[in-house]
């Protein structure tokens, strides 16, 4: 179980919690009184969480926002504490969305009691509100950005002063002391301000009897600053305010990137949930109507959906028919024709005549809700991904603190040194082992790699996307809008009579059907025909002097006895003439074939998963040289295919653009979307690329692989640096000045190595 912790501090917290009598702990904390509801803000009124409880038969549920989560072990601590409560049947924290989902038996627990147990561990909670969560996230990001700017300004200016001190061999004591005091005047307020995210977290953790990684970080900064101030005040020579400020600067970079990445994932789920938030109209048995929220609907109710409305529940069509925009489910631009008895899903849009639907599922039981759950489950798995630098740094806290303490005690007892000298040696150990180079090993390379990709039109949204991309051995593509342009075009316009094409296009101008729009694009100078009427689910009719002209499906135009091919089509039937078939196709992107070939040359297996028809998918796969493909894949089927690859030990890159691709984008190890994708898919994807070409997929993989090599080199250097310098510091051979120089030099070497990625090829 301990291998789930991202740091030694969280592992220690687990040991404490495992032995803790939680009930006694809560009674002591509340002075023997009943558990009290949490005040999420000092000035806000007490919240009655019972008012936000969802009643589901014998169970009750509650969705909460959790503030103060910094690592996967925090998630485990909350879940394990709740699991000890009798009656709790489900407790899951999503680290990315900071959402706690609780389910319990109503006769065995109460909402306020459960909330108080988590508050006792030092976390702040409030009822789940996407708007409030987004506002809080923006406020936190702005605060981190301000702290980052202050730390960077201070580190840069103090470094200039330090260089002057180091290089000034002929500098007099008064001048050197003045330089130190100027550095202190810059450093003290800057460190006090920029270090607040770490100091507040560390104090909160210690105040509630637990330890996190912010505790050793804060200790290192405080000791470095305190010793520097002491040396300055006593006229000492060894002042290293620059090290403390630089450490804060680079740590804040990583924290800000992590917060921004989680914010993108939160907005993805929020956009999907918004698709089912509209009110629905329920038809009563006496013919009256009433409006309710989708979550209040129950199976068996009859719902009326007008033309153009979004369907709010899953159900079967009782009456009506026509086209339904199902791109949310199958990702295809061509609508699906539904009739009596067909199943429709929440989130899809009725494009035809009004529908009466018998509800089969509503609220959390719909397919749309299942898609959201899959996204959150996938993000939860991704959030537990522990970066390589974090895994290496896991031993930092106990080893470094132990070495510093041993150095202090050893020099006082064995070395017979004064406590000031012993403390200086101990601080030198903390400084020389400061995880600056280790903290820079990953983010320095990531920042430079992301900057290089940005100049090529590729936006990397997740701080760990490139690291995860290195492990990819399978690339899964969606078809429509990804490998293809996502737009149906008329095939070979030269073979059609110009009169037929103009007539069909003039009728098509009266319709918003995708195939009608494709006909119009084929003849852009056409004017709309007067008197065109639309038959839902069939097509268009134009009355002329010669008779009725029809444009629509083969059944509508009485062309069932003619040869059909498995591709989108529209038929035109004029009086006393044979029907004319207009065929359409979705063209591949210009570089799809070369991109597939380049990926295969790099040892990657390319797979095509599409919701389109088997013939269309087979044709594209054959043209592009893709051997493994699957047609008629809905979102659930795509996610299951990815899970199969994961089970077989593969790492998957998913490239898709449709709303239906959002769950599989979230479930993949890493995901990419073109900038033309639906907003929800861009939000779910780790990487978004501009333009109408797929070349950025290959470019991003190449950059990620080069970045991975540089990260390993940086980490190797950081380990070697510590192996050489720590014994020197423990032996008293490295003063704080030498320690500061060594630490700064290691950081510069790591940055210099990372800068190699900014130029040159990626081979």
Buried (B, 14 or more C-beta within 10 A) or exposed (E): EEEBBBBBBBBBBBEEBEEEEBEEBBBEBEEEEEBBBBBBEEEEEEBEBEEBBBEEEEBBBBBBBBEBBBBBBBBBBBBBBBEBBEBBBEBBBBBBBBBBBBBBEBEEBBBBBBBBBBBBBBBBBBBBBBEEBBEBBEEBBEBBBBBBEBBBBBBBBBBEBBEEBEEEEEBEEEEBBEBBEBBBEBBBEBBEBBBBBBBEBBBBBBEBBBBBBBBBBBBBBBBBBEBBBBBBEEEBEBBBBBBBBBBBBBBBBBBBBBBBBBBBBBBBBBBBBEBBEEEBBBBEEEEEEEEBBBBEBEEEBBBBBEBEBBBBBBBBBBEBBBBBBBBBBBBBBBBBBBEEEBEBBBBBBBBBBBBBBBBBBBBBBBBBBBBBBBBBBBBBBBBBEBBBBBEBBBEBBBBBBEBBEEBBEBBBEEBEBEEEBBBBBBBBBBBBBBBBBBBBBBBBBBBBBBEBBEEBBBBBBBBBBBBBBBBBBBBBBBBBBBBBBBBBBBBEEEEBEEEBBBBBBBBBBBBEBBBBBBBBBBBEEBEEBEEBEBBBBBBBBBEEEEEEBBBBBBEBBEBEEEEEEEBBBBBBBBEEEEBBBBBBBBBBBEBBBBBBBBBBEEEBBBBBBBBBBEEBBBBBBEEBEBEEBBBEBBBBBBBBBBBEBBEEEBBBBBBBBBBBBBBBBBBBBBBBBBBBBBEBBBBBBBBBBBBEBBBBBBBBBBBBBBBBEBBBBBBEBBBEBBEEBBEBBBEBEBBBBBBBBBBBEBBEBBBEBBEEBEEEEBE
